[in-house]
């Protein structure tokens, strides 16, 4: 195998991993949004817990110091609070803000 083939193959694997992670992120966001929008806060709570565990960069305690990431983390925190307090309207509002800030930061709209 030539060095070029090895680099190309490695880049392909890296791209595939990135694509899989992005797809998983989008599936998690879609599921979370569907649960919140339907008012199913029990499911939303479970989905949000699993989502944060799989994507710890969105945990309110895990800020990278950037203003956009801080805002997204605060949005997820507000969503978690609304879900845990069984406040459907607040959860829907927080979800709208999460989607907006994710779109602003370059994450596709779920």
N, C-alpha and C positions, 0 to 999 in steps of 0.2 A: 504494500500500500504506500502510495506516495504521500509526502507531507501535505500536499494540497488536498488530497482526498481525505486525510485524517482531519484537517481543519474544517473542511466542508462538512464532513460527517458530524464532527463535534458541534458545529454551529447548527446543524439540522436538529440534533438531539436537544440542544439548548433552546432552540426556537419551539420545538414540540413541547418541551416542559413549560415554557412560558405560556404557550397557547393553552395548554391544559390547565395551568393555574388561573389564567384569565377566564377561561370557560367556567371553572369551578366558582370563581369569584362572582361572575355574572349570574350563574345558577342560584347561588346563595342569596344574592341581592334580589333576584326575581322572586324567589320563594318567600323571602322576608316581606317584600313589598306586597305580594299577593295576600299574605296573611294579615298584614296591617290594614290594607285597604278593605278587606272583607270584614274587619272587626274581630278576627279570630286571634285575640291577644294571647291565648294559651299556646297556640301553635307558634305565634310570633316570638314568644319568649324562648321557646325551645330552639327555634331557628336562629334567633339572635345569639343565644349562648353558643351554639355550635359554630356560627359564622365568626364570632369574635375569637373563639378558640382556634379556628383554622386560619384566621387573618388577624393576628395579634397587633398588627400595626394600627388597627382601628379601635383598640382598647383605649379607653380614656386615660389610662395610666401610662400608655406607651406613646408619648408624643416625641416626634423627631425635632421639635423646636421650630418647624416652619409654620407660618401663620395658617396656610391652607390645611395642613395636617391637623393642627390644633383645632381648627374650626370643624373639621370632619369628626374628629374624636369627640368634641363637645356635642355635635349633632347626635352621634350614636349614644352618648351618655343621656341626652335628653330623651331619645327614643326609648332607651332601657328604663328610664324613670317612669315615663308615661305607661309603658307596658306593665311594669311591676305594680303601678298604682291603678291599673285597669282603667285608664283614661283613653278611650278610643279616639276622641277628637284630637287630643294632644298628641297621641301616637301618630295619627294621620298627618298632622301638621309637622311633627318632627321628621317623619318619613319624607315629606316633600322637601324639607330642608336638606336632609341627607342626600337625596337624589340631586338636588341643585348643586351642592358643594362637591359631590363626586364628579358631576359633569364638568364643573369649572376646573377641577384638578386633572381632568383628562380620562377619567374612568367612564366608560360608556354608560349611557342611561339604561338602568335595569328595567 
